[in-house]
Structure formats: structure tokens, C-alpha cells
Amino acid sequence: MSGKTKEIACTSRAGSRTRAVSARARADKTRALSCIDLFAGCGGLSLGLENVGFTPLLFSEINQSARETYMANRSHIELVSEPDIYNLTDAKLRKLKAAWDSRGFRDVDLVCGGPPCQGYSGIGHRRTFKLDKEEIPSNHLYKEMVRVVRAVKPKLFLFENVKGLLQGRWSASGEKGEIFRDVVAEFASLRDYKIKWELVHAKDYGVPQNRPRVLMVGIRKDIAEAAGMTTAGAHANPAIPDAIEHGFLPKPSGTPPDLVELLSDLEDPHYLGKECSQSYLRKAENQWQLKLRTRRDGTVLGRAEPLTEQEYSAHSPKIRAKFEHMLKHDGEIPESMRTKKFAQRVFPRRWDDRGPSLTATSLPDDYVHYSQPRAPTVREWARLQTFPDWYQFRGPRTTGGRRRAGDPGKGLWDRDVPKFTQIGNAVPVWLAEAVGAHFATILAKAARVP
């Protein structure tokens, strides 16, 4: 408690209440913004929000490797970690809110999260499980997010998920889009919020990949009114993406780097004789590399300084020969080396007029480096998702395909989430920055209202 607050508390009871409330209201307008990140993964969404002034108070992530990654990069933050969202009971959330209130976070600004998308993602359809999406427990976790929002009553919430959610069916005989309609209806039950959604592409916000994502935003009605957002209707229409039109999300901005601009400073011409490259061979060569090599304290990782996660895959001579052929023949795969498993392609050195055409998923197996006959490294994969180079990842580098997918048909829901998968599942940091900065502007406008 500050000296001023103690002084107020010692005055007459009737007058002190009024003055204490006034002091708290003034402090609330100037304090750091706060957020809760559910299904947080390795922390891409949180990091982008942190970069524009949000402080995570709590995160929930059930996978141990992803959770360890999140924590390893936030040792400086007083943070509550709850692996299982089902343990975030209403009673526990009330206790946490009281504790945050004592730290000056009287009203949580944002609850965000992307419930697991195993049942909606197009990439997941590579493996066929004879099980309707309705029977996969993780496909219903959006209801838990709604429950947490209802208990915490944040000023805003952000739900994010894959594009496949828009067309998803609960069963083979269901209707296209029925899952998304149910998701919208569940969030619409939060009567104190105005809700809008949009299908955005990360490339439109300066991210060097396409990456379509469904973003649904809810703004508490008192905040929307205070921010002057009075024209938007209260509830989202599953058929109408209008979050940008009504100011719930930022308009596209930013020019993404091509892959040479993004990755050239990581290239090691002698990589074939190494398991990994342990230091930078050159300085940052452009604005994007400079940003990615800037530490939290503002210093820049320079030439000869340590470089992490630049371990190279141990390709067999046959696979390397295949990659070399692809590099020399515009991505063509020799017929004798074609498989049904992956439609591999070479990283394009430059984008065409449409901009970035690739999407980082759970593994880099689909891609070949633009100038070297190898798959991308963890660090290169992380740069595609705009994680800075100081960001560290925990857990195994990769693992077997079946262990990553689990086997829902046999009731095996647990999955390995190695480093490549953690990165591929994340929200691009620069996209999260753009969205977070927009939210900060909305909250600032609302705070100016007496």
C-alpha cells in the first residue's frame, strides 16, 4: 500500500471511501495492462502482447514441454501457472482476482486463448481417425474459455483458432460450419460483451508467412461505450466477418520480409561439417533481422555471439540428393524419390505479388531451405513465426508422428509437443503485437472517459 493510500485510510470513514476510490481509479488508468493466456502453448500470443505493454498474470497450458518453454522466457514475471484449465474453478479465480487487486490489477484487461485445434486443422487430416469431432474432448474446450471469461469479467477477450473451424462438422453427416456456429453461440451467451470475428492472414500484418487465423473479439459493453464503439451490434453473426470494419481488430499493416531478408544472417556455408552453428557469422543485415536479434534489454546479438537452436537435421545421402535436385530444378522432385507422405517444396527466396505463400505448421518436413539442401532449423522455424532469437524452447527437438498425433480412436489423447510443433502451433508474435497494440488503444480511449 502506498503512503498516499495509507494516509487516505486514516481519514474519516465516509470521506475516505470516496477519495480511495478516486485514487484507485486514477491509478487504474495508468497501470500496466494485464492479460490471462489460456491454452498458451509456448507463448507466441503472450509475447506479442507483452511487447506492447500487457503483463501476463496467469497462463494455462497442459503440455509440459510447451509450459516449460513459456516459463523459461518469463522468469522476471510474477506469474500463476495452471496446467489444466479445469482446475481454474470459479472459486480459485475469485481468489486470484483478489490477489491481483492487491497488486494494482483491479480489473483484468484481457483474457485470450486458442483452444486446441486437433479436430479442426487441415494439417491434422493427414492422419485419419475414425472418430467424429464431437467425440474429441479437446474440441469442446472453447466452453471452458467462456466459463473463465464469465468468471473473470475482463474488459476484452480474444479467441483464436484455425481457418478449418469455419467449415468444421461435428460428424460426417453434419452441416458445414456447424462447429463455428456453436462456438459463436457459446460466446454470445456472454451478454455483457459486444462480439465480432474475422478471418485474418498473418502476412497482412508484416509476418513472413500466410497463416490464416480466425480471431473473435469480445469487448465489454461499458468499455465499448466508453471507447466510442457504439455503432457495432452486440453479437457476432457466424456468416459475417466484420471485426475489422467495426474496429474490434486492426486494419492490415506492415510489409513482410522475404525469406532471404528473414534468414540470410543465419546461413553457415560450412554447415555440412557441423551438428549445429553456435554463433552468428555476420551482423544483422536489415530491419527485420535487427528486430529479431534484439534482446529484451534493447541490446542486439552481434557477430560471433552465441546462436541457439541452429541444429541441422541428419539427412541421409539419398534425402540430401533429393533436396539438391529440388534446389537446382525449381522445386521438382525426381519421380524415383516421390512419396505420398509429404508434398515437399523449396522455400521461395522471394515472394510474388501476392506475398507470403507458405504456412508454418507443426513440422518443417514440408520445406527445403532456399539455398542449402536441408530442412529448416528450429531457429529458422521460429523466425517464420517471428519469435526473437533470444527466445528459448524446451523439450525434444522433434518426435515421431504418431506420438505427436496421439490416437483418438483408441482414447489416447496425450500428444508429444516438441519444439517444432510448439512453434508451428503458436500465434505469430508480430500478429499478436498488432492485435495487442490495437487493444491497448481501445483501452486507452475508454480510460479517458471520466
N, C-alpha and C positions, 0 to 999 in steps of 0.2 A: 504494500500500500504506500502511495507517495505521501510526502509530507503535507501536501495540499489536501489530499483526501482525508488524512488523519485530522487535520485542522477542522475540516468541514464536519467530521463525525463528532467533534466535541462541542459543536454549537447546539442551539435549541433544536429539539427533535423535529418540530413542524417545519422550520426553515431549512434544516439540514437536508431533509429528503429532497426538496426542490433543487437546492444547489448541487447535491451529489449527483442527481440525475442529469442536471445540465452539464456538469464536468465530465461525466461518463459519455454523454452524447458527443461533446466536443472531441474527446479522445478517440471515440469510435470512428470519427471522420478522418482521423489522421493515422491510425494504426496500420500495421501491415495487413494485407488481405490474407484470408485463411481458406484452406480447402481440405476436403476429405477425398481420398482417391480409393475407390472400390475396384476390385479386380485389377489391381495396379500394374501387374506384370513387373517388368524390370524398371519401369519408372519414366518412360518417354513423355507421357502426358504430364506427370508431375514436374519433370524437369523444365519443360516449356513454360508451365505456369510459374514455377519458381523464378525463371529468368525475367518475368515481367512483374514480380512483386508479391506473388502468393506464397504463403508458408503452409506446408502440409502439417496438419495436426494429427491425422490418422491415416493409415493405409491398410488395405486388406488384400492379401494375395496368398492363395493356398499352396502354390508350388514353392518348395523350399529353395530351389536354385534361384528362381526369379526374386523371391523375397530377400535372399542374401544379397543379390545384386542391388536391389533397391536400398537396403540398409547400408551397404558398403559405401555408397556415394552420398550418404546423408548423416554421417556421424556427428555433424555440427548442429543438427536439428533435434529439439525435444519432440519426440515422435512416438505415437502409440501404434504398435503393430498388432493386428488381429488377423491371423491366417484365415480363419473360417468366418465368412460373413454371417453365418447362422449364430455365431457367438456374440454378435453385436445386437444383443437384445435391447428392447426399448428401455429397460431399467438401466442397463450398462451405458447406453447413450445419454441418458439423463445425468448420470454421474460424471461422465466425461464432459458434458456441456457445462456443468458446474465448475469443473476443474479448469476448463478453458476460459470461463468467465473470469476466474481469479487471475488469469494471465493477461487479461485485456481483450480476449476474443469473445466478446459478448454475444455476437451473432455470427454464426458460420456463414461465410460468403458463398461458398461453392461446394457442392457435392458432385463429383464426377466419376465416371466409370464406364468400362466396356465389358459387360458380361461375356463369358467365354463363347466363341463363335463356332465351335466344332461342328455344330449341326447346321450352320448356315453357309459356311465358307465354301466357295467354289473349289479351293485347293483341297479341301477335305474330301471332295468327291472322287479323288483318285483311288481311294480305298472304299469299297462297297461293303457296308454293314447292313444286314437285313434287319433293320430296326427303324421304325418311324421316328421322326424328330420329336414327336410328342412324348416318346418314351425315354428320351435322353434327359436326365435330371438337370444338367447344366443349361439346357435350353430354356429353363424356367427361372433362372436366377435374376432376370430383369425384375421380377416381382419383389425380390429381396431388396433390390436397389430402391424401388418405390417405397418399400417399408421404411428404409433408412431415411429417405428424404422426408417422409411424413413425420418421422420421429424428431429429426434434427431441425426441420424447417429452415433450410438455408435460403439465402437471398436468390441464388440461382442453382440450377443443376444442369449437367451436361451428360447425356447418354450417347455413347459412340459404338458403332458396330460396322460389320462388313456390308458391302453392297448386296450380297446374296440374301440378306434379311428381307429386302423389299419384295422378293418373289417367293420366299420360302413357304412351303406347305407343311402342315403338321403330319400329314400322312400322304401316301401315294394317291389316294382318292380325294385329297383335299383341294382347295382352290388356291391358285397362285396369289401370294400376298396376304394370306390369312394370318400368318405369324405376325407380320408387321402390324396388321390391323389390331391384333390382340395386344401387342406391345404398346401401341399408341393409346388404346383404350385404357390400359392399366395406368399409364402415366396421366391420362386425362382425369383419372379419379382423384388426382391431387387438385382439389377445387380452388386452392389459394394461388394457383400458378397459371400464367399465360404460357402456352406451349407451341413451339414451331419446330420444323425439322427441315433438313436439306441434305442432298447427296453432294458432297464436295469432293474435289480432286486435289490431292496434296500439291501437285505440280503448279496449281494456280496460286499457291502461297509461297513459292520460291523453293519448294522441296524437289530434289533431283530424281523424282520418280512419280509415276501416275497416281497410284494408290487411292482409289475411291473409298470414301467412308461415309456412312450415314451418321449425321450429327443431329441430335434432338436437344433443344434448349428449353428449359423452363425458367421463367423469371417470376418471382413472387409478385403478386399484383400490386402491393404497396410500393415495391421497388420500381416496377414498370411505370406506375403512375408518376412517381417522383422523378424518374428519368425522362418523362415526357413521351413515353411509348404508349400512347392512349388509343391509337388507331387500330392496333392489331387485335384480332379476335382472341378469345380466351383459349380455345382448344385447337390442337393440331388436326388437320384433315389428312388421313393416310394417303390420299391421292394428290395432295398439293404440297410440293416443297417450296416454302416461302419464308424460311428463316432469314435469308439474306435480304429479301425485299423489305421485311419489316424490321430490320436492324437487330435481329437476335444473333446473327453471325456476321463477321466482317466480309466486305466485298473482296474478291480476289486481288492480290497484290504481290509483287515480288517476281524476279526473274530467276529461274533455277539454273545452276551451273550445269554444263555438260560433264560427262564422266572424266574427261581429261582434266578439266578445271577442278573437279572434285578430288581426284585420286592421284594425280601425277607426282605430287611430292612424296608419296609413299612408295613409289617404284624403286626397286632394288635390282639393278641389272645382273647381279650375281646371286639371285635368289635360289638358283638351281643347286648350289652347293651348300644351302643352309636349311635348317628346320624352320627358322624364323629370322626376321630382321629385327634387331633390338634397339636401333637408334635411327633417327632421321638423317638422311644423306644430304638434304638440302633445306633451305628456308622455305617458309610459306610463300607461294608464288602469286596469290591473288586474294581478294577479299574473303572468299568462301573458305579457303584453306586457313587464312588468318583467324577467322572466327572459330573454326573447328579446333585450332591449336591454341586457343586462348583459355587459360585456366580460370578458375573461379576468382582468383585474386587479381585478374587482369593481365598477368604476365603471359608471354607467348612461348610455347615449346619451340625451341630453336634447333638449328642444325647440331647433330651429334648428341642431342638429348634423348633420353630413353623413349622408345616407341613400344607400346604394348599391343597384344592381340594381333600381331602380324606374323602368325604361324601359317606355314604353307601346307596344303594337302599333299599327302604322299601318293601321287598318281602313279599308276603302273605305266610302263613304257607304251603299252597299247593305247591307254587313255590319253597320254601326252601326245602321241602321234595323231590321234583323232583331233585333239584341240589345235595342234599345229596346222592340220589340214583346214580346219574351220577358219582359222585366222588368215590363211593365205587365199581362201576361196569364198570370201564374203559370207561366212557362216555355214556353208554347205557341209553336210555330214555325209561321209562316204557310205554307200549302201551297205557295205560289209560291217559297218560299225553302228548302224541304226538300231535302236531299241524302242520298245513300246512304253518304257517306263517314263522317260523324260523327253520333252521336246526342247533340247538344249539350244541356246543361241549365244552369240558373241555379244558382249557389252558393246553397244554403239559408242563410238568415240564422240560423235556429235549428234544432237537431236535434229529432227527435221522440223518443218514449220509448225507441227502440232505439239512440239515439246516432248518431254519425257514419255517414253513408251513402255517402260518396264515397271514392275511392281515387286518390291522385296517381300518375299513370303517367309516361310519358316526355315528354308534351307537355300544355300547358294547353288545347289546341284544343277539348276536350270541354266546357269550362266558361265561363260568363259571370259576371263579378263580381256580387255580390248587389245593388249599388246603382248601378253605373256600367256603361254599355253597352260593355264591353271585356273582353278576355281577361285573366286574371291576369298579373301581372308575375313576373319571376324571384324577386324578394324575397318576394312573396306565396306563390309556389310553394314556396320554401324554408321558409317558416314552416309550411306544411302538413306538411312533413317535420321540423319542429321544429329546423331549423338556426337558430342565433342570428344576429342581424343583422350582427355583425362578421365573419361567415364570408364569405370572398370566393371567387368562382368564376372559372375561367379557360376560355378557348376561345370559340367563337362562341355567340351567344345562342340561335340555332336554326339549322336547316338543312333541306334537302329530305328528304322522306320516304324516297325510295329510297336516299339516302346514309346515312340512319340505319339502314335495314334491311339494307343490302348486298343481294346476290343469290346465296344459296347454290346455286341451280340452275345458276349459271354459275361456281361456285367462287370467288365474290367474298365473302370473309369479313370484310374490314375494314369498319368502320362509323364514321360520324361520331357523336360523343357530345357534343352541345352542352350548354349549361348546363341547359336544361330537362330534357334526358334524364339528365344526371348526377344531378340532384336526384330525378327520378322513379324512378331505379334504386336509390337509396340506402336503407339501413335507417334508419327514423326515429330521430333522436338520442335522444328520450326513451324509446323502447322499448329501445334499446341501453343507456341508463343503468340502467333497471330490471333488465335481464338482468345487466349488469356488476356492479351492487351485490349481486345475489344470489350471483354467482360469488365476489365478494370475501368474503362471509360464509362460504361453504363453505371457502375457502382459509384464512380466519382460524381457523375451527374446527379444521381439520386441523393448522395450525401450533401450536396449543396442546397438541397431544399430544407428550410428551417423546420 
